[in-house]
Amino acid sequence: MPSIDQIIVWVVVGLLGGTVAGFLTTRRRKGHGFLRNLAVGLVGALVGGFLFGALNLFPELARIAISLRDVVAAVVGSLLVLLGLWLWQRTK
């Protein structure tokens, strides 16, 4: 069971990752909006964290509590989630 500290870190990193991914995909300052950025960022942080851990990408960045690796993984994961949403919407 994750601690409250870990959950807060996930929310902060997820929001940051989702906001950056939203900005990269929409070119608007607010991205997709606060709640959607947060949701995409949290899911993206999980996807990116899993991929970066499984592929052992940038292991030296993981030494910091909130590491640059976490933020990069959240952005990459968020972009993958947005790509999946875009593909899903195109097939509808």
SVG drawing of the C-alpha trace seen along z (x, -y; Angstrom):
<svg xmlns="http://www.w3.org/2000/svg" viewBox="-17 -30 41 35">
<polyline fill="none" stroke="black" stroke-width="0.4" points="0.0,0.0 1.5,-3.3 2.1,-6.0 0.4,-9.4 3.8,-10.9 4.1,-8.6 0.6,-9.5 1.4,-13.2 4.5,-12.7 2.5,-10.8 0.0,-13.6 2.6,-16.3 4.7,-14.4 1.6,-13.3 0.2,-16.8 3.6,-18.1 3.9,-15.3 0.3,-15.7 0.7,-19.5 3.9,-19.2 2.3,-16.5 -0.9,-18.6 1.2,-21.6 3.2,-19.6 0.1,-18.2 -2.1,-21.3 0.4,-24.2 -1.9,-25.9 -0.7,-27.1 -3.4,-25.2 -3.0,-22.0 -6.2,-20.0 -7.3,-21.6 -6.4,-20.9 -8.4,-17.7 -7.6,-16.1 -3.9,-17.0 -4.0,-15.4 -5.7,-12.3 -3.5,-11.9 -0.4,-12.6 -1.2,-10.1 -1.9,-7.3 1.1,-8.5 3.3,-8.4 2.2,-4.8 2.8,-3.8 6.1,-5.6 7.3,-4.4 6.6,-0.9 8.3,-1.2 11.3,-3.0 11.7,-0.5 11.2,2.5 13.6,1.2 16.0,-0.1 16.1,-3.6 18.1,-6.3 18.7,-4.4 21.1,-7.0 18.3,-9.6 16.3,-7.5 18.6,-8.5 16.6,-11.6 13.3,-11.3 11.4,-13.2 13.8,-12.5 14.1,-13.9 13.5,-10.3 10.1,-10.3 9.1,-13.5 10.5,-12.4 8.7,-9.0 5.5,-10.8 5.7,-13.0 6.6,-10.0 3.8,-7.9 1.3,-10.8 2.2,-11.2 1.6,-7.5 -1.8,-7.7 -2.8,-10.7 -1.7,-8.8 -3.9,-5.9 -6.8,-8.2 -6.3,-9.8 -6.2,-6.4 -9.3,-5.2 -11.2,-8.4 -10.3,-8.0 -11.7,-4.5 -15.0,-5.5"/>
</svg>
